[in-house]
């Protein structure tokens, strides 16, 4: 699925988070609602940086893990 402009310009946009949520079956509208709720609480985007988060992302999306740091 290709992200819409509303997704790409959202303050909580993160490509990995978008890939994870769409792989889990979330619609763009559901993702936008979640990110907007998180932003309203003062939370920034999910960055999937820890080793365990990267492993979870890879397991759900089928992507190979990238090394960080």
N, C-alpha and C positions, 0 to 999 in steps of 0.2 A: 504494500500500500504506500502510495506517495503522500507525504504530508501536505496538508492544505496551507495556505498562507497564514490562516489563523493559528495553526499549530506552530509554524516556523517563526512567527513573530511573538509568540507568547513569552512572557518573562520567565516562565519555568520550563521552557523548551530545553530538552537534552535529547540528542539523537538516540543514545542508548536507551534512555527511559521510554522514548516513543517506540523503539523497536521491541522492547520488552512488553509494554502494554498492548501493542497491536498483536504480538505473538500470543498473548493471553486471551485475545478475542475482544479487546476493548475497542469501541468505536471512537472516532475523532471527537464526537460530542461528549462522550464519557470522559475522555482524556482531558479535554478542555475544562470540563466541570471540576475534575479532580485537581488539576493544576491551579485553577482559579481559587478553589477553596484553600489549597496549600499556600498560595501567594497571599491570600487575605489573612492568614494566620502568621504571616511573616516568614514563611519557609521558602527558601530558594529551590532551585532545581535539584533533582536527584542526580548524582554524578557517577554512581556505579564504580567507585575507585578502589575499594578494598578488594583483596584477593577473593574473599567469599562472595562479594557482590558480583565480581567479574565471572566467577564460576557459575553462579546462578543465572546471570545474563546469558552466558554461553549455552547452558543447559536448555534454557527456554527458547532462545533464538536460533540455536544451531551454529552460531558464529564461533570462530576460534577466539580464544582469549588474547587480548593485547596486553603487553607488559606495560605497567605504569611505573613511573618514578625512576 
